[in-house]
Amino acid sequence: MWFIVALIVPCLLVLLFTRVTYNHYIGTLLTVALLVASYFKGYTDELHEILADIVSTTVGFLYAEKMVKRLKK
């Protein structure tokens, strides 16, 4: 179950932060900061969950980039 959450939540966080800040770089940076903080606190310790977070963040970044381009038109 946590693997599925790791695949969905970072992508949604990037989109949320991008929508609030209107900058996909800042949205991704805030998401990465939250993920790193959770890693240091020990909430995630398995490699496959970390890789799922990375993939989800990347997908969110690419989609947020398209979203920002549509909003600026």
CYANA upper distance limits for C-alpha pairs under 8 A (distance plus 0.5 A):
  1 MET  CA      5 VAL  CA      7.03
  2 TRP  CA      6 ALA  CA      6.56
  2 TRP  CA     49 GLU  CA      8.04
  3 PHE  CA      7 LEU  CA      6.84
  3 PHE  CA     48 HIS  CA      8.11
  3 PHE  CA     49 GLU  CA      6.09
  3 PHE  CA     52 ALA  CA      7.49
  4 ILE  CA      8 ILE  CA      6.95
  5 VAL  CA      9 VAL  CA      6.28
  6 ALA  CA     10 PRO  CA      7.26
  6 ALA  CA     49 GLU  CA      6.55
  6 ALA  CA     50 ILE  CA      8.25
  6 ALA  CA     52 ALA  CA      6.14
  6 ALA  CA     53 ASP  CA      5.74
  6 ALA  CA     56 SER  CA      7.88
  7 LEU  CA     11 CYS  CA      7.96
  7 LEU  CA     52 ALA  CA      5.76
  7 LEU  CA     53 ASP  CA      6.52
  7 LEU  CA     55 VAL  CA      7.85
  7 LEU  CA     56 SER  CA      5.75
  8 ILE  CA     12 LEU  CA      6.96
  8 ILE  CA     56 SER  CA      6.95
  9 VAL  CA     13 LEU  CA      6.59
  9 VAL  CA     56 SER  CA      8.21
 10 PRO  CA     14 VAL  CA      6.71
 10 PRO  CA     31 THR  CA      7.10
 10 PRO  CA     53 ASP  CA      6.67
 10 PRO  CA     56 SER  CA      6.18
 10 PRO  CA     57 THR  CA      5.76
 10 PRO  CA     60 GLY  CA      7.76
 11 CYS  CA     15 LEU  CA      6.89
 11 CYS  CA     56 SER  CA      5.53
 11 CYS  CA     57 THR  CA      5.59
 11 CYS  CA     58 THR  CA      8.14
 11 CYS  CA     59 VAL  CA      6.94
 11 CYS  CA     60 GLY  CA      4.67
 11 CYS  CA     61 PHE  CA      8.01
 12 LEU  CA     16 LEU  CA      6.56
 12 LEU  CA     60 GLY  CA      7.36
 13 LEU  CA     17 PHE  CA      6.52
 13 LEU  CA     27 GLY  CA      8.16
 13 LEU  CA     31 THR  CA      6.61
 14 VAL  CA     18 THR  CA      6.41
 14 VAL  CA     24 HIS  CA      7.94
 14 VAL  CA     27 GLY  CA      5.55
 14 VAL  CA     28 THR  CA      5.77
 14 VAL  CA     30 LEU  CA      8.26
 14 VAL  CA     31 THR  CA      6.39
 14 VAL  CA     57 THR  CA      7.29
 14 VAL  CA     60 GLY  CA      6.08
 14 VAL  CA     61 PHE  CA      6.98
 14 VAL  CA     64 ALA  CA      7.66
 15 LEU  CA     19 ARG  CA      6.52
 15 LEU  CA     24 HIS  CA      8.41
 15 LEU  CA     27 GLY  CA      7.57
 15 LEU  CA     60 GLY  CA      6.76
 15 LEU  CA     61 PHE  CA      8.19
 15 LEU  CA     63 TYR  CA      8.30
 15 LEU  CA     64 ALA  CA      6.22
 16 LEU  CA     20 VAL  CA      6.79
 16 LEU  CA     27 GLY  CA      7.96
 17 PHE  CA     21 THR  CA      6.53
 17 PHE  CA     22 TYR  CA      8.48
 17 PHE  CA     24 HIS  CA      8.30
 17 PHE  CA     26 ILE  CA      7.94
 17 PHE  CA     27 GLY  CA      4.89
 17 PHE  CA     28 THR  CA      8.08
 17 PHE  CA     30 LEU  CA      7.74
 17 PHE  CA     31 THR  CA      8.23
 18 THR  CA     22 TYR  CA      5.67
 18 THR  CA     23 ASN  CA      5.77
 18 THR  CA     24 HIS  CA      5.37
 18 THR  CA     25 TYR  CA      8.25
 18 THR  CA     26 ILE  CA      7.39
 18 THR  CA     27 GLY  CA      4.94
 18 THR  CA     28 THR  CA      8.04
 18 THR  CA     64 ALA  CA      7.07
 18 THR  CA     68 VAL  CA      8.35
 19 ARG  CA     23 ASN  CA      8.08
 21 THR  CA     26 ILE  CA      7.57
 21 THR  CA     27 GLY  CA      7.45
 22 TYR  CA     68 VAL  CA      7.14
 23 ASN  CA     27 GLY  CA      6.82
 23 ASN  CA     68 VAL  CA      7.54
 24 HIS  CA     28 THR  CA      6.56
 24 HIS  CA     61 PHE  CA      7.03
 24 HIS  CA     64 ALA  CA      6.23
 24 HIS  CA     65 GLU  CA      6.40
 24 HIS  CA     68 VAL  CA      7.55
 25 TYR  CA     29 LEU  CA      6.60
 25 TYR  CA     61 PHE  CA      8.31
 26 ILE  CA     30 LEU  CA      6.60
 27 GLY  CA     31 THR  CA      6.79
 28 THR  CA     32 VAL  CA      6.61
 28 THR  CA     57 THR  CA      7.66
 28 THR  CA     61 PHE  CA      6.81
 29 LEU  CA     33 ALA  CA      6.61
 30 LEU  CA     34 LEU  CA      6.82
 31 THR  CA     35 LEU  CA      6.74
 31 THR  CA     57 THR  CA      8.15
 32 VAL  CA     36 VAL  CA      6.55
 32 VAL  CA     57 THR  CA      8.34
 33 ALA  CA     37 ALA  CA      6.63
 34 LEU  CA     38 SER  CA      6.74
 35 LEU  CA     39 TYR  CA      6.73
 35 LEU  CA     53 ASP  CA      8.43
 36 VAL  CA     40 PHE  CA      6.76
 37 ALA  CA     41 LYS  CA      6.71
 38 SER  CA     42 GLY  CA      6.79
 38 SER  CA     43 TYR  CA      6.02
 38 SER  CA     44 THR  CA      7.22
 39 TYR  CA     43 TYR  CA      6.41
 39 TYR  CA     44 THR  CA      5.87
 39 TYR  CA     45 ASP  CA      7.50
 44 THR  CA     49 GLU  CA      7.60
 44 THR  CA     50 ILE  CA      7.73
 45 ASP  CA     49 GLU  CA      8.27
 45 ASP  CA     50 ILE  CA      8.24
 46 GLU  CA     50 ILE  CA      7.08
 47 LEU  CA     51 LEU  CA      6.68
 48 HIS  CA     52 ALA  CA      6.62
 49 GLU  CA     53 ASP  CA      6.70
 50 ILE  CA     54 ILE  CA      6.83
 51 LEU  CA     55 VAL  CA      6.72
 52 ALA  CA     56 SER  CA      6.52
 53 ASP  CA     57 THR  CA      6.52
 54 ILE  CA     58 THR  CA      6.68
 55 VAL  CA     59 VAL  CA      6.74
 56 SER  CA     60 GLY  CA      6.57
 57 THR  CA     61 PHE  CA      6.58
 58 THR  CA     62 LEU  CA      6.80
 59 VAL  CA     63 TYR  CA      6.71
 60 GLY  CA     64 ALA  CA      6.38
 61 PHE  CA     65 GLU  CA      6.60
 62 LEU  CA     66 LYS  CA      7.18
 63 TYR  CA     67 MET  CA      6.72
 64 ALA  CA     68 VAL  CA      6.57
 65 GLU  CA     69 LYS  CA      6.88
 66 LYS  CA     70 ARG  CA      6.85
 67 MET  CA     71 LEU  CA      6.74
 68 VAL  CA     72 LYS  CA      6.69
 69 LYS  CA     73 LYS  CA      7.12
